[in-house]
Amino acid sequence: MKGLLLSLLTFGLLFTACEPGKEDPFADPEKRLVTDVTDTDSSALSYDSIGRLILFEQHEKADNFASFLKPVYENDRLTAVLSGLSKNDITHKFRTFEYNRAGKVLKVYSYEYGIDKYSRYDSLVYNPSELISTIYVAAITDASGKIGLIQKNVLEWNNFWDIAKKYSIPMRDGRETKDTTITVYTYDKKYNYVARQPILFYLQMDEPADALSTENVLTATTTSGSDSEEISNIFTYDNDYYPTTVMTTTKELHNGVVVSTRQKSHKWTYVRL
């Protein structure tokens, strides 16, 4: 969950923890993210007086390109997110949401810029503890624009409300294939503050461990046949134990041999509300 992008918003923001079980890990955070700066872009988030996200903006350094997202609330419930290329024209659909009777998000619909018909949706299934256990991903599967299931993500939780493993199963013609990819995570025993702001996950719908686990991911190892990917994060924190920087190293391996390595860093600032 690393880059804040219009088409794929991913976050790696963390909140410090006491011993799990001593407080509500999903309680409202004292501080919220206001800026995220990388080598290639910078992002800013704005909130209203009661702490709801009201604007996300991103500026790319190379070409001065800017994009904006504006959440829409009805009866204090997130119902849609609009997108635009200027603050004066944030009118295009980016996300819409469907809820179940219990008030949980059931489906998240995603839209391409300027097109009112959704091009993807994510269906969420919850376990008895009200944690997301399965995410079904559907997207356009042919030239006619037909929407079909393309992936099933099964989430395995540990006793600390962290996602310990993710099983990603490609789907074809509504059926599961045998090409399962497994990701195993380790954590640093500090609460992930993103889990206290569910809107951040619903914006990105990408890497659930980074957004839903109550602790922050230190390593993520993904294996698929003879190929694997190893991601490691090194954080620094402020006096309140909020992360101020992260260095993420990603290694691609084939038959256990590293074939490529890349790094990316982020710098964050926060505001108290």
Secondary structure, DSSP 8 states (H G I E B T S, - for coil): ---B-SSSB--------SSTTSS-TTS--SEEEEEEE-SSEEEEEEE-TTS-EEEEEEEETTT--EEEEEEEEETTEEEEEEEESSTT---EEEEEEEE-TTS-EEEEEE--TT-SS-SEEEEEEE-TTS-EEEEEEEEE-STT--EEEEEEEEEEE-TTS-EEEEEEEEEETTEE-S--EEEEEEEEEEE-GGGG-HHHHHHH-S-HHHHH-SEEEEEEEEEETTEEEEEEEEEEE-TTS-EEEEEEEEEEEETTEEEEEEEEEEEEEEEE-
